[in-house]
Amino acid sequence: MIELNKEQVAGVLKRSKEWPEEVWMKKGLSGLLKSFIPNVDGQKLQHGLYRIYWKDGGNSLASVGSDASGTRWFAPTNWAASIPCNDWSDVERVELLEQR
């Protein structure tokens, strides 16, 4: 069973208007709701090389580090833009490959 807090429900309702019908059909309601539930607290990760598993499937190799303020970021090796990123909401789980 998926449980959502008030902010997550509001996010689902707001963003659901943007999703085309084929997204609803492909993922189903539980898949879409799952995308709003954070599973990884990136701020607790150590610096290193990780395999990041995405909520919508697939994975990426990524380095994890922190900026001058201590906020953790990740930089997938297969992304061409928007790196580094500190939005962990699409990450389902991580696997530490090598710590630095």
Protein Blocks (a to p, Z undefined) as FASTA:
>chain_A
ZZddfklmmmmmmmmmmpcfklmmmnommlmmmmmmcfbdfklpccdddddddfkgpjdd
ddddddfkopacdddfkbcbhpacfbfklpmbdcdfbdZZ
